[in-house]
Amino acid sequence: MKKLIALLLVAFSTGAVYAADDCAARAAEKKLAGAAKNSFMKKCQADAGVLPENAACAAKAKDKKLAGAAKNSFMKKCTADAAAAK
């Protein structure tokens, strides 16, 4: 079980680096700066499941093989539930 958790953490951290780089590249393409860039980066990383609060929800959505609107709805509810639990 510990190996599985460690493997998942490595997978998410590796994915997070690539997703962050991808989001930064897309923001640069759009020539965003300041608040617009911050907003774009936050949404981009959230959509990619990079933000810590979204990592567990993204894993659950992947396990359930959700995509599109179903995934968006699940992610929204899951992150709201996680925030309420804090």
Buried (B, 14 or more C-beta within 10 A) or exposed (E): EEEEEEEEEEEBEEBBEEBBEBBBEEBEEEEBEEEEBEEBBEEBBBBBBBBEEBBBBBBEBEEEEBEEEEBEEBBEEBBEEBEEEE
